[in-house]
Amino acid sequence: MEKKGQILDTFPVAPFRKGTLARDIVVIAASFTFMALFIPLHWAIDFTIFCILVLSFDLLYGFMGRLSFGHVLYYGTGAYVASLMLLHVSRNPFLAIAAGVVVGAVLAILLGFVVLQTDGAPFALINLAFNQIGFWLAASGLQQYTKGEDGLNTPVGKVGFLDFANQPIAFAFLLICLLLVFLLLRIFTLSPYGVTIRSIKENDDRVKFLGYNIFTYKWLTFVLSSTLAAFPGTLFALFYGFVAPTIISPFGNVEVIFAVLIGGAGNLYGAIAGGVVYKLMSNYLATNITRWEMLLGILLLIWVFKFRRGLTGYASEMILRLKRKQAAEV
């Protein structure tokens, strides 16, 4: 009979190496800084916010294998709560971020007990239903607070050096936020917790048979993923100073899902790479082509079918082939 935890040997825990992690942080920071030199700075800021959202979704889908069509519900919740905080309570951006993240977490805690009673397609569709409810509340149901389609204009105060009206300072702050989220998820996914959720993705029945409370792990992952999705929503509200119902539209989930598929699901580097590539494609096509949505859809379909494991998976295969070729020559 298998001992408890034997299934987890399929995913050995990677050693936590400060040097490797520091190198990854430096590479990501340098890549975004270098990219900001060649594209409009507000694009780079938008890419950074979007990559945080994609990282949060990759934890749920890539690592635990639960596809949600309602992830932007928490992104939009964070944006709206931060905006309302700025309008009615305080213009302090840190208080707005805290309020948006806390409300997003509370919402995820409550809805998690409902949506996680299901799996597969029902899980994805129930999340979509909740997202649609959130969109309706923002557009019509709570119009006296959200201003409906007119949106909310949010004044953001300046705290010390942090001034969101200053794009270079805003970019630096948001890049630090991206690196902190990457660091958090990197530590989590390399830990025994990360190994457990990947085991649940592979075979949750066996994990349950071994004595693990898989509902607790799924619920914690769902709450963490959704809370992290609320975080970039607050950053969006702070930088753009405007929030409209489109930010919480269920159609926004398509962008996040495609970004994960482009980069490679279950890989934090892939989430960042996929987020950047998707945003580059959509921004350049929208700038230069009138009917850009159709062309973007065709390109995305070709990309997903051609690179089934995403950019990171394709790169890994190429490196493995090169090593095998070198070994054969020796």
LOBA-646581 format. One record per atom (N, C-alpha, C, O): residue in one letter; z, y, x. Coordinates in steps of 0.001 Angstrom, whole numbers, padded with zeros to 6 digits, always signed. Atoms other than C-alpha are relative to their C-alpha. Example, Ala and Ser with C-alpha at 12.3 -4.5 7.8 and 13.67 -1.06 7.14 Angstrom:
2
A+000000-001190+000890A+007800-004500+012300A+000000+001200+000900A+000665+001181+001936S-000060-001190-000820S+007140-001060+013670S+000730+001090-000770S+000899+002198-000261
# end
This chain:
330
M+000000-001208+000849M+000000+000000+000000M+000000+001245+000874M+000676+001284+001902E+000100-001221-000794E-000847+003472+001269E+001320+000750-000005E+002007+000818-001025K-001180-000842-000082K+001989+005607+002458K-000356+001400-000451K-001505+001832-000364K+000218-001362+000461K+002433+009071+001059K-000551+000853+001146K+000020+000908+002235G+000595-000879-000998G+000180+011453+002928G-001104-000638+000797G-001755+000027+001603Q+001023+000662-000797Q-002180+008808+004301Q-001386+000564-000277Q-002209+000677+000632I+001315-000560+000342I-005137+010285+002429I-000255+001298+000734I-001402+001663+000993L+000163-001296-000647L-004477+013576+004147L-000504-000138+001428L-000924+000848+002033D+000521+000193-001354D-005465+012015+007484D-001500+000246+000048D-002068+000446+001122T+001439-000292+000047T-009050+012538+006312T-000277+001406+000491T-001343+001680+001043F+000136-001385-000417F-008494+016230+007017F+001128+000319+000978F+002132+000900+000566P-001068-000277-000945P-006423+016471+010209P+000298+001477+000087P-000609+002308+000031V-000402-001393-000091V-004436+019672+010526V-000426+000564+001339V-000050+000036+002386A+000443-000638-001240A-006080+021935+013083A+001162+000745+000626A+001939+001385-000083P-001098-000720-000648P-003688+023329+015662P-000177+001495-000143P-001288+002022-000087F+000048-001459+000120F-002788+026954+015213F+000011+000579+001409F+001017+000511+002115R+000143-000570-001336R-004034+028666+018346R-000196+001498-000108R-001197+001974-000645K+000044-001452+000096K-003308+032349+018658K-001229+000572+000699K-001824+001546+000236G+001157-000510-000733G-006060+032820+021198G-001280-000119-000795G-002081+000815-000829T+001196+000211+000807T-008740+031338+018948T-000029+000948-001183T-001063+001544-001484L-000071-000882+001158L-007564+033308+015935L-000231+001450+000399L-000920+002186-000307A+000204-001365-000483A-007430+036539+017942A-001470+000235+000327A-002005+001313+000067R+001428-000120-000316R-010971+035895+019151R-000823+000160-001276R-001745+000975-001327D+000715-000103+001271D-012173+035378+015573D+000161+001382-000621D-000796+001952-001144I-000262-001328+000551I-010533+038622+014463I-000827+001053+000729I-001402+001947+000107V+000758-000960-000803V-012171+040519+017315V-001487-000095-000315V-002169+000924-000419V+001419+000196+000294V-015581+039008+016554V-000364+000607-001356V-001389+001278-001478I+000273-000543+001331I-015396+039931+012862I+000061+001525+000028I-000819+002196-000511A-000138-001458-000079A-014158+043455+013597A-001176+000623+000740A-001720+001638+000305A+001117-000530-000783A-016843+044000+016239A-001317-000102-000781A-002154+000797-000706S+001233+000192+000768S-019573+042619+013948S-000143+001061-001083S-001222+001628-001258F+000070-001006+001063F-018707+044959+011075F-000165+001408+000578F-000875+002241+000014T+000140-001310-000635T-018354+047927+013406T-001424+000204+000493T-001999+001280+000326F+001382-000076-000492F-021722+047176+014995F-000965+000173-001172F-001914+000953-001087M+000866-000105+001171M-023314+046730+011564M+000042+001409-000580M-000974+001924-001047A-000161-001340+000574A-021930+050101+010442A-000800+001057+000760A-001040+002149+000246L+000789-000947-000780L-023931+051774+013212L-001457+000045-000448L-002169+001000-000138F+001422+000108+000328F-027264+050681+011702F-000284+000075-001503F-001446+000113-001907I+000194-000145+001438I-026718+050920+007947I+000853+001172-000482I+001775+001586+000220P-000856-001078+000519P-025299+053709+005762P+001462-000434-000061P+001760-001573-000421L-001404+000364-000091L-021534+053807+006140L+000565-000433-001352L+001423-001314-001416H-000520+000417+001309H-020928+053577+002402H-000463-001406-000350H+000199-002096-001125W+000402+001394+000156W-022916+050339+002451W+000983-000920+000709W+001423-001921+000143A-000931+000818-000771A-020660+048937+005162A+001346-000109-000712A+001974-001167-000710I-001264+000014+000748I-017614+049913+003096I-000124-000916-001208I+000784-001700-001488D+000239+000856+001159D-019085+048231+000015D-000056-001472+000407D+000470-002337-000294F+000071+001375-000501F-019851+045106+002056F+001398-000535+000302F+001704-001690+000005T-001351+000423-000373T-016263+044984+003315T+000814-000369-001235T+001494-001395-001250I-000722+000281+001244I-014797+045168-000197I-000515-001293-000625I+000268-002130-001074F+000601+001187+000611F-017234+042531-001459F+000381-001267+000764F+000613-002308+000148C-000353+001173-000806C-016432+040161+001424C+001432-000460-000272C+001710-001658-000240I-001369+000390+000356I-012729+040242+000532I-000019-000779-001314I+000673-001788-001451L+000124+000703+001275L-013662+039225-003017L-000585-001393+000202L-000108-002354-000402V+000622+001301-000253V-015883+036409-001731V+000971-000942+000694V+000997-002133+000386L-001015+000829-000651L-013097+035148+000546L+000985-000562-001014L+001363-001731-000940S-000955+000465+001005S-010744+034956-002419S-000606-001104-000861S+000078-002065-001213F+000663+001025+000820F-013288+032960-004439F-000212-001284+000791F-000127-002375+000228D+000245+001184-000821D-014016+030606-001539D+001242-000882+000085D+001125-002102+000202L-001227+000798-000003L-010365+029526-001507L+000037-000909-001222L+000405-002078-001118L-000033+000774+001242L-010673+028373-005117L-001146-001002-000081L-000937-002165-000426Y+001170+000861+000148Y-014189+026958-005030Y-000289-000829+001252Y-000474-002043+001167G+000382+000692-001217G-014899+026086-001418G+001035-000986+000489G+000686-002071+000955F-001063+000853-000541F-011528+024607-000488F+000593-000939-001048F+000929-002080-000731M-000600+000869+001028M-010200+023264-003812M-001031-000562-000966M-000702-001429-001775G+001061+000587+000798G-013527+022586-005510G+000037+000337-001470G-000437-000451-002288R-000050-000403+001405R-012884+024490-008753R-000901+001214-000213R-000599+002312+000255L+000957-001068+000250L-015849+026564-009926L+000458+000817-001201L+000690+000275-002281S-000431-000898+001072S-014832+029581-012000S-001085+001031-000271S-001635+001630+000652F+000920-001053+000406F-017136+031864-013958F+000756+001235-000494F+000196+002074-001199G-000803-001130+000462G-014293+034330-014535G+000796+000664+001092G+001813+001301+000821H-000783-000508-001123H-013164+035364-011078H+000068+001520+000029H+001078+002082+000453V-000004-001458-000054V-014143+039013-011435V+000918+000619-001049V+001119+001833-001053L-001016-000508+000923L-011645+039312-014305L+001148+000631+000771L+001647+001690+000390Y-001139-000478-000780Y-008937+039774-011671Y-000415+001172+000902Y+000372+002080+001167Y+000559-001121-000766Y-011146+042022-009546Y-000002+001265-000850Y+000444+002322-000405G+000024-001147+000903G-011676+044317-012527G+001381+000432-000439G+001640+001624-000604T-001374-000332+000371T-008024+044114-013528T+000656+000844+001075T+001302+001848+000776G-000560-000774-001105G-006971+045330-010101G-000553+001408+000044G+000181+002361+000305A+000633-001321-000029A-009468+048196-010286A+000524+000890-001121A+000853+002055-000894Y-000455-000811+001136Y-008413+049352-013743Y+001477+000375+000119Y+001849+001517-000152V-001429-000297-000130V-004683+049089-013097V+000241+001046+001087V+001056+001952+000913A-000133-000998-001064A-005024+051005-009822A-000446+001373-000488A+000185+002380-000167S+000499-001273+000523S-007060+053700-011611S+001000+000633-000961S+001264+001833-000888L-000976-000519+000954L-004529+054045-014426L+001268+000463+000704L+001900+001435+000290M-001168-000403-000787M-001728+054212-011872M-000234+001368+000645M+000653+002222+000659L+000332-001277-000629L-003491+057045-010070L-000054+001137-001017L+000329+002267-000713L+000151-001035+001020L-004168+058918-013300L+001319+000404-000646L+001542+001584-000913H-001165-000272+000847H-000816+058633-015043H+001345-000080+000711H+002347+000387+000169V-001302+000184-000660V+001882+057799-012493V+000068+000720+001340V+000889+001619+001521S-000052-000568-001342S+001157+058705-008883S-001368-000112+000656S-002107-001067+000416R+001260+000035-000733R-001798+059537-006670R+000133-000703+001350R-000802-000701+002150N-000223+000729-001247N-000312+057524-003830N-000847-001271-000001N-000654-002122-000870P+000884+001171+000017P-002973+054923-002909P+000729-001317+000202P+000311-002340-000339F-000729+001245-000245F-000429+052368-001691F+000706-000488-001262F+000784-001693-001502L-000604+000380+001275L+001392+052422-005029L-001057-000547-000957L-000798-001485-001711A+001088+000484+000849A-001941+051984-006796A-000423-001413+000402A-000662-002262-000458I+000346+001342-000482I-002802+048981-004611I+001059-001004-000440I+000735-002081-000940A-001093+000905+000369A+000620+047432-005229A-000030-000317-001494A+000129-001472-001889A+000026+000209+001450A+000361+047931-009004A-001143-000919-000409A-000947-001832-001211G+001156+000828+000345G-003129+046418-009213G+000175-001446+000418G-000178-002358-000330V-000197+001367-000499V-002214+043389-007108V+001068-000727-000813V+000905-001902-001142V-001083+000629+000764V+001033+042729-009010V-000466-000384-001401V-000193-001493-001860V+000493+000308+001345V-000623+042936-012437V-001028-001131+000053V-001033-002005-000813G+000955+001092-000160G-003472+040726-011215G+000697-001329+000211G+000268-002349-000329A-000769+001221-000245A-000923+038178-009970A+000667-000496-001276A+000638-001692-001568V-000661+000379+001249V+001009+038217-013257V-001002-000596-000982V-000718-001600-001634L+001037+000518+000885L-002203+037724-015226L-000433-001397+000426L-000619-002275-000416A+000402+001313-000510A-003199+034804-012974A+001092-001041-000238A+000791-002194-000548I-001110+000922+000240I+000257+033235-013313I-000024-000495-001445I+000158-001685-001700L-000004+000361+001413L+000014+033292-017110L-001235-000818-000383L-001116-001857-001033L+001223+000706+000373L-003624+032234-017465L-000162-001318+000746L-000827-002235+000264G+000113+001223-000777G-003285+029604-014759G+000539-001215-000732G-000013-002309-000612F-000564+001111+000750F-001103+027460-017002F-000944-000489-001099F-000847-001633-001543V+000958+000365+001045V-003910+027470-019579V-001262-000615+000595V-001657-001720+000223V+001301+000441-000506V-007107+027136-017549V+000104-001274+000823V-000849-002052+000873L-000134+001174-000857L-005738+024461-015227L+000334-001268-000765L+000525-002330-000172Q-000097+001204+000822Q-005239+022104-018134Q-001352-000699-000085Q-001447-001829-000563T+001357+000543+000055T-008985+021539-017809T-000556-000145+001405T+000074+000250+002386D+000664+000194-001288D-011377+020635-015039D-001502+000027-000211D-001976-000079-001342G+001442+000045+000078G-015074+020759-014238G-000591+001129-000825G-000177+002282-000700A+000671-001012+000815A-017310+022565-016729A+000954+000715-000953A+000852+001935-001084P-000947-000718+000868P-014475+023297-019231P+000812+001055+000754P+001079+002130+000217F-000748-000970-000810F-012523+025019-016428F-000839+001242+000245F-000359+002366+000093A+000884-001134-000271A-015494+027192-015534A-000223+000837-001248A-000229+002066-001173L+000323-000719+001224L-016225+028096-019163L+001214+000687-000610L+001078+001759-001200I-001208-000663+000508I-012624+028855-020153I+000262+001277+000800I+000638+002304+000236N-000137-001213-000814N-012424+031272-017236N-001026+001054-000407N-000724+002247-000433L+001030-000920+000469L-015694+032797-018429L+000419+000657-001312L+000185+001848-001518A-000442-000543+001283A-014209+033213-021914A+001066+001074+000207A+001010+002130-000423F-001033-001003-000285F-011157+035033-020558F-000611+001243+000643F-000189+002366+000368N+000679-001133-000633N-013445+037196-018425N-000720+000848-001046N-000718+002076-000970Q+000684-000723+001063Q-015462+038102-021509Q+000978+000807-000852Q+000665+001913-001293I-001036-000732+000726I-012268+039080-023312I+000422+001242+000779I+000576+002323+000210G-000366-001134-000837G-011296+041288-020394G-001071+001080-000007G-000763+002271-000037F+001100-000961+000053F-014730+042906-020426F-000004+000753-001329F-000222+001964-001357W-000040-000648+001312W-014454+043591-024168W+001159+000994-000090W+001006+002077-000654L-001146-000906+000022L-011001+045127-023730L-000302+001279+000776L+000058+002375+000346A+000323-001179-000814A-012289+047435-020995A-001060+000874-000666A-000997+002100-000586A+001102-000758+000598A-015424+048436-022917A+000325+000550-001379A-000153+001622-001748S-000228-000413+001393S-014050+048666-026466S+001453-000110-000441S+002006+000843-000991G-001316+000273+000544G-010661+047141-027218G+001086+000970+000426G+001957+001311-000373L-000999-000949-000526L-008615+049504-025031L-000679+001303+000421L-000331+001903+001438Q+000823-001158-000364Q-011074+052378-025034Q+000815+001275+000159Q+000437+002160+000926Q-000815-001212-000124Q-008321+054969-025475Q+000637+000126+001379Q+001018+001217+001804Y-000552-000014-001358Y-007023+053981-022048Y-001089-000090+001069Y-001004+000566+002107T+001042+000233-001010T-010177+052841-020229T-001180+000953-000120T-002020+001011+000778K+001110-000926+000281K-012541+055465-021725K-001328-000723-000213K-002388-000097-000189G+001197+000766+000344G-015013+052674-022490G-001111+000137+001021G-000869+000098+002228E+001172-000096-000868E-018509+053067-021087E+000006+001266+000855E-000685+001325+001872D-000079-001234-000796D-017661+056571-019833D+000745-000219+001308D+000515+000498+002282G-000720+000324-001224G-015307+055046-017273G+001137+000954+000308G+001341+001956-000378L-001149-000783-000436L-012288+056448-015483L-000299+000685+001325L-000717+000032+002281N+000058-000724-001267N-012439+059149-012829N+001415+000063+000575N+002330+000580-000066T-001345+000157-000558T-009510+058538-010509T+000202+000893+001221T-000443+000680+002248P-000318-000819-001176P-008118+061232-008203P+000905-000771+000951P+001917-001336+000537V-000767+000742-001007V-006810+059700-004988V+000634+000984+000966V-000041+001847+001526G-000690-000889-000915G-004186+061433-002920G-000145-000428+001450G-000568-001548+001737K+000047+000268-001441K-004033+061613+000862K+001407-000312+000482K+002348+000425+000189V-001300+000399-000536V-001184+059804+002622V-000116-000080+001517V-000742-000995+002052G+000076-000009-001456G-000779+060679+006274G-001441+000101+000462G-002169+001010+000061F+001375+000009-000516F-003999+059843+008090F-000983-000587-001009F-002190-000372-000902L+000874+000721+000919L-005339+057794+005182L-000583+000934-001053L+000124+001441-001924D+000717-000862+000930D-007934+059801+003302D-001281-000724-000397D-002205-000833+000409F+001157+000769+000446F-010437+057810+001220F-001245+000859-000167F-002350+000331-000292A+001163-000886+000047A-012679+060864+001004A-000699+000071+001348A-001850+000500+001436N+000554+000039-001350N-013236+060474+004753N-000541-001407+000251N+000240-002340+000437Q+000591+001330-000065Q-015680+057572+005078Q+000370-000787+001261Q+000686-001971+001149P-000395+000781-001179P-014942+056611+008719P+001438-000514-000080P+001711-001650+000311I-001392+000439+000135I-011197+056477+008006I+000104-001080-001075I+000817-002068-000900A-000014+001001+001073A-011791+054586+004749A-000557-001327+000503A-000015-002386+000186F+000592+001231-000536F-014020+052076+006569F+000975-000716+000919F+001115-001936+000841A-000963+000606-000910A-011403+051499+009269A+001132-000672-000770A+001543-001783-000434F-001090+000562+000801F-008679+050940+006665F-000443-001261-000726F+000284-002254-000753L+000489+001155+000742L-010810+048563+004604L-000323-001165+000923L-000159-002325+000543L+000261+001065-000966L-011849+046631+007695L+001302-000689+000399L+001339-001909+000556I-001312+000581-000286I-008175+046138+008544I+000444-000892-001149I+000995-001970-000924C-000334+000817+001172C-007637+044876+004988C-000765-001318+000012C-000194-002370-000277L+000807+001223-000084L-010494+042385+005416L+000554-000953+001050L+000650-002156+000810L-000523+000830-001075L-009056+041131+008691L+001339-000628-000384L+001613-001774-000025L-001298+000537+000430L-005594+040703+007158L-000187-001127-001014L+000518-002135-000954V+000275+001057+000979V-006992+038678+004239V-000562-001230+000711V-000171-002357+000407F+000548+001120-000770F-009011+036541+006659F+001111-000714+000761F+001165-001943+000779L-001108+000585-000753L-005905+036014+008802L+000895-000838-000909L+001273-001956-000558L-000850+000726+000949L-003826+034991+005780L-000645-001310-000426L-000001-002359-000400L+000677+001209+000467L-006411+032527+004498L-000239-000985+001131L-000217-002198+000920R+000197+000889-001150R-007075+031168+007971R+001264-000801+000289R+001197-002002+000553I-001274+000684-000226I-003393+030343+008435I+000259-001010-001112I+000691-002131-000842F-000237+000881+001134F-003156+028838+004949F-000888-001240+000049F-000413-002357-000158T+000931+001129+000044T-006256+026665+005228T+000159-000936+001188T-000269-002088+001117L-000261+000871-001143L-005232+025319+008649L+001346-000712-000112L+001651-001596+000689S-001333+000569+000184S-001761+024414+007376S-000073-001285-000820S-001132-001608-001357P-000017+001175+000890P-000707+021211+005558P-000362+000336-001445P-000928-000495-002155Y+000397-000432+001339Y-001142+023189+002345Y-001530-000015-000133Y-002062-000493-001135G+001450-000014+000032G-004815+023704+003175G-000584-001396-000008G-001574-001658-000691V+000465+001380-000023V-005250+020026+003951V+000179-000648-001371V-000669-001422-001813T-000274+000577+001314T-003697+019118+000603T-001008+000450-001036T-001491-000370-001817I+000948-000460+001025I-005985+021318-001486I-001403-000533+000280I-002173-000763-000653R+001294+000618-000294R-009019+019970+000343R-000008-001469-000420R-001039-001991-000846S-000108+001386+000466S-007771+016451-000422S-000122-000071-001508S-000729-000999-002040I+000134-000071+001459I-007447+017437-004092I-001466+000164-000384I-001926-000406-001374K+001433-000183+000255K-011071+018566-003943K-000747-001320+000115K-001647-001597-000678E+000694+001261-000226E-012145+015171-002621E+000382-001050-001040E-000490-001736-001572N-000454+001026+000948N-010023+012962-004901N+001413+000321-000453N+002387-000106+000168D-001331-000416+000437D-007171+014452-006874D+000807-001153-000591D+002037-001105-000597D-000725+001153+000533D-006320+011103-008498D+000773-000724+001100D+001914-001135+000889R-000684+000673-001111R-005470+009550-005129R+001164+000838+000501R+002225+000308+000829V-001092-000879-000442V-003420+012591-004130V+001166-000082-000975V+002325-000116-000563K-001047+000131+001017K-001515+012346-007408K+000693-001352+000111K+001913-001437-000034F-000564+001341-000149F-001023+008598-006891F+000976-000074+001171F+001949-000828+001129L-000864+000000-001175L+000556+009300-003513L+001289+000788-000211L+002124+000855+000691G-001266-000652+000322G+003281+011326-005203G-000003+001506+000058G+001049+002127-000098Y+000075-001454-000066Y+002048+014899-004857Y-000178+000591-001404Y-000886+000027-002238N+000160-000708+001268N+002342+017308-007768N-001251+000870+000108N-001182+002022+000537I+001260-000700-000227I-001301+018320-007824I-000123+001236-000886I-000814+002187-000521F+000087-001179+000858F-000848+020734-010734F+000628+001207+000693F+000108+002320+000609T-000657-001102-000713T+001548+022818-008648T-000908+000562+001080T-001018+001779+001232Y+000909-000456-001055Y-000923+022951-005760Y-001186+000758-000598Y-001591+001797-000076K+001137-000672+000627K-003798+023860-008076K+000411+001354-000582K-000327+002333-000481W-000486-001247+000594W-001744+026502-009846W+000260+001049+001075W-000119+002209+000916L-000272-000935-001095L-000568+028083-006581L-001306+000519+000605L-001422+001704+000916T+001285-000419-000573T-004127+028139-005239T-000724+000948-000939T-001308+001940-000502F+000636-000868+000988F-005448+029651-008455F+000642+001384+000002F-000059+002394-000031V-000712-001283+000009V-002770+032366-008425V-000299+000786+001266V-000549+001989+001205L+000277-000685-001264L-003322+033165-004742L-001432+000525+000027L-001670+001664+000429S+001404-000410+000013S-007101+033283-005150S-000217+001192-000923S-000914+002139-000559S+000175-001075+000973S-006904+035510-008233S+000698+001283+000449S+000183+002382+000246T-000721-001176-000510T-004318+037822-006667T-000795+000684+001102T-000883+001911+001150L+000825-000566-001069L-006515+038268-003615L-001263+000641-000565L-001808+001560+000047A+001158-000629+000633A-009415+039070-005973A+000360+001363-000576A-000474+002269-000588A-000448-001300+000531A-007370+041888-007560A+000094+001040+001121A-000102+002232+000884F-000175-000909-001131F-006804+043385-004102F-001259+000821+000300F-001164+002046+000372P+001204-000829-000234P-010447+044413-003388P-000363+000865-001201P-001015+001898-001045G+000235-000850+001159G-010624+045711-006959G+000731+001329+000119G+000188+002376-000232T-000747-001249-000209T-007921+048246-006139T-000661+000845+001080T-000689+002072+000976L+000667-000737-001077L-009781+049185-002947L-001273+000671-000508L-001605+001784-000100F+001203-000582+000600F-012966+049750-004947F+000359+001273-000758F-000315+002293-000617A-000408-001164+000783A-011142+052132-007290A+000411+001161+000901A+000132+002319+000591L-000460-001051-000909L-009612+054038-004372L-001162+000666+000720L-001174+001885+000888F+001099-000585-000769F-012845+054500-002459F-001000+000735-000881F-001395+001857-000564Y+001033-000601+000836Y-015289+055222-005274Y+000561+001020-000986Y-000173+001886-001463G-000604-000968+000911G-012839+057120-007480G-000539-000075-001411G-000407+000879-002178F+000567+000160+001338F-014554+055761-010584F-000035-001487-000337F-000420-002310+000494V+000009+001392+000457V-014195+052546-012596V-000598-000053-001396V-000178+000694-002279A+000662+000195+001290A-016433+051422-015489A+000032-001485-000361A+000311-002314+000505P-000062+001409+000415P-016615+048175-017510P-000904-000940+000785P-000655-002146+000810T+000892+000876-000770T-019445+046874-015320T+000740-000725+001124T+000302-001786+001568I-000736+000624-001105I-016859+046087-012632I+000664-001295-000437I+000986-002142+000396I-000667+001196+000508I-015320+043435-014886I-000956-000858-000813I-000529-001799-001483S+001003+000747+000749S-018569+042145-016396S-000110-001434+000513S-000122-001648+001726P+000141+001399-000436P-018900+038321-016343P-001216-000242+000889P-001220-001179+001688F+001188+000179-000836F-022338+038736-014748F+000308+000208+001484F-000431-000269+002345G-000375-000203-001394G-020574+039851-011573G+000379-001272+000711G+000343-001330+001940N-000357+001282-000624N-019471+036262-011000N-001189-000639+000698N-001028-001369+001677V+001209+000584-000594V-023058+035315-010214V-000148+000463+001448V-000500-000327+002324E+000117-000532-001356E-023056+037581-007163E+000972-000704+000950E+000606-001071+002066V-001012+000636-000849V-019849+036060-005814V-000359-001453+000286V-000224-001918+001417I+000354+001407-000176I-021019+032485-006375I-001180-000143+000958I-001164-001001+001840F+001157+000060-000898F-024376+033118-004689F+000399+000319+001433F-000100-000306+002369A-000438-000359-001346A-022641+034766-001728A+000670-001177+000694A+000435-001417+001878V-000658+001177-000568V-020479+031675-001197V-001018-001080+000341V-000926-001715+001392L+001021+001022-000259L-023485+029363-001483L-000877+000377+001181L-001283-000495+001949I+000817-000440-001137I-025476+031463+000994I+000720-000257+001313I+000126-000770+002262G-000740+000153-001244G-022742+031406+003609G+000473-001408+000269G+000578-001819+001425G-000525+001353-000161G-021459+027902+002989G+001407-000096-000566G+002334+000526-000047A-001299+000104+000664A-018591+026922+000694A+000995-000753+000879A+000629-001661+001625G-001057+000658-000767G-015271+025911+002232G+000055+000432+001443G+000572-000294+002292N-000006-000524-001363N-015735+028039+005326N+000203+001502-000074N-000643+002216-000612L-000308-001424+000104L-014120+031452+005679L-001041+000856+000699L-001355+001952+000235Y+001059-000740-000685Y-016757+032562+008172Y-001254+000037-000870Y-001971+001037-000900G+001142+000043+000895G-019408+031462+005705G+000143+000975-001153G-000840+001573-001591A-000224-000949+001090A-017810+033551+002962A-000341+001417+000441A-000963+002173-000306I+000291-001340-000509I-018038+036663+005118I-001496+000158+000266I-002098+001163-000111A+001437-000066-000293A-021566+035887+006330A-000813+000050-001281A-001768+000820-001382G+000716+000014+001267G-022720+035100+002790G+000127+001315-000746G-000833+001789-001354G-000186-001291+000651G-021205+038303+001441G-000867+001083+000605G-001448+001894-000115V+000814-001009-000684V-022976+040413+004050V-001486-000215-000281V-002209+000732-000592V+001424+000295+000220V-026335+038657+003660V-000408+000335-001431V-001460+000934-001656Y+000337-000295+001400Y-026251+038903-000134Y-000085+001504-000233Y-001018+001981-000879K+000004-001447+000200K-025382+042595-000050K-001180+000655+000710K-001774+001595+000182L+001166-000549-000699L-028067+043319+002534L-001269-000234-000803L-002090+000669-000967M+001197+000322+000782M-030684+041551+000453M-000078+000863-001264M-001118+001456-001548S+000027-000736+001263S-029693+043217-002827S-000174+001497+000223S-000872+002151-000553N+000113-001434-000252N-029365+046707-001313N-001389+000392+000476N-001948+001380-000001Y+001323-000348-000508Y-032640+046693+000601Y-001081-000230-001053Y-002030+000548-001144L+000987+000243+001045L-034572+045158-002292L+000073+001074-001079L-000955+001555-001556A-000162-001028+001037A-033109+047635-004793A-000533+001351+000464A-000983+002158-000349T+000463-001272-000547T-034052+050503-002467T-001517+000085+000062T-002092+001162-000094N+001433-000025-000293N-037651+049472-001883N-000892-000610-001074N-002102-000384-001055I+000819+000694+000993I-038801+047399-004888I+000523+000327-001398I+001730+000337-001638T-000392-000377+001359T-038809+048368-008553T+000627-001171-000736T+001761-001061-001204R-000508+001189+000683R-038376+044894-010087R+000689-000922+001004R+000285-002070+001193W-000618+000718-001110W-036048+043763-007349W+000833-001188-000456W+001027-002126+000316E-000862+001089+000449E-033852+041499-009494E-000733-001337-000017E-000168-002360+000367M+000773+001230+000065M-036631+038937-010026M-000251-000556+001396M-000092-001753+001632L+000252+000437-001372L-037530+038823-006328L+001283-000518+000645L+001257-001508+001377L-001280+000449-000551L-033836+038530-005404L+000336-001394-000516L+000788-002248+000245G-000269+001312+000575G-033451+035595-007783G-000834-001090+000647G-000326-002172+000942I+000886+000980-000643I-036466+033808-006267I+000466-000287+001427I+000524-001443+001846L-000465+000178-001379L-035206+034393-002725L+001294-000806+000062L+001463-001650+000942L-001270+000716+000017L-031732+033134-003613L-000209-001479-000319L+000438-002344+000273L+000286+001399+000323L-033124+029970-005184L-000595-000735+001193L-000204-001862+001498I+000596+000611-001189I-035262+029267-002131I+001061-000234+001064I+001089-001284+001705W-001039+000090-001030W-032284+029933+000148W+000940-001160-000290W+001253-001952+000598V-000972+001035+000358V-029916+027640-001765V-000597-001394+000141V+000090-002312+000588F+000625+001311-000121F-032409+024759-001878F-000355-000339+001447F-000322-001506+001839K+000372+000228-001392K-033475+025205+001749K+001228-000253+000856K+001226-001158+001690F-001229+000137-000790F-029975+025600+003201F+001127-000429-000938F+001936+000389-001377R-000949+000499+000989R-027863+023382+000979R+001448+000168+000435R+002329+000303-000414R-001369-000187-000491R-024783+023733+003182R+000250+001431+000451R+001276+001720+001066G-000181-001397-000337G-025267+027439+003673G-000273+000299+001462G-000634-000579+002246L+000250-000429-001378L-025607+029434+006856L+000863-000739+001005L+000371-001206+002033T-000910+000646-000955T-022543+027945+008518T-000308-001481+000144T-000233-002032+001243G+000339+001414-000084G-023539+024398+007627G-001264-000230+000804G-001344-001171+001594Y+001250+000112-000758Y-027047+024921+008986Y+000244+000255+001488Y-000294-000449+002343A-000312-000300-001400A-025673+026490+012176A+000743-001165+000652A+000480-001498+001807S-000746+001142-000543S-023260+023562+012637S-000930-001168+000304S-000799-001827+001335E+000957+001086-000225E-026092+021060+012254E-000862+000270+001227E-001133-000641+002010M+000826-000350-001152M-028212+022929+014804M+000775-000180+001302M+000236-000692+002283I-000826+000153-001202I-025351+023016+017317I+000228-001475+000312I+000172-001885+001471L-000219+001434-000203L-024646+019304+016786L-001253-000671+000542L-001167-001516+001434R+001250+000572-000511R-028303+018424+017314R-000227+000380+001453R-000674-000441+002254L+000178-000451-001377L-028401+020493+020480L+000910-000755+000956L+000494-001132+002051K-000939+000752-000844K-025298+018764+021859K-000448-001442+000177K-000340-001998+001270R+000486+001380-000091R-026733+015338+021062R-001215-000093+000911R-001367-001053+001667K+001175-000005-000860K-029989+016264+022752K+000399+000139+001467K-000147-000542+002336Q-000464-000175-001371Q-028172+017463+025854Q+000675-001257+000522Q+000510-001621+001686A-000678+001230-000411A-026045+014305+025910A-001009-001102+000285A-000823-001891+001210A+001021+001025-000210A-029144+012121+025612A-000758+000229+001307A-001137-000722+001991E+000702-000312-001245E-030821+013941+028504E+000833-000358+001225E+000299-000732+002269V-000896+000345-001116V-027775+013360+030699V+000055-001526+000155V+000751-002033+001035
# end
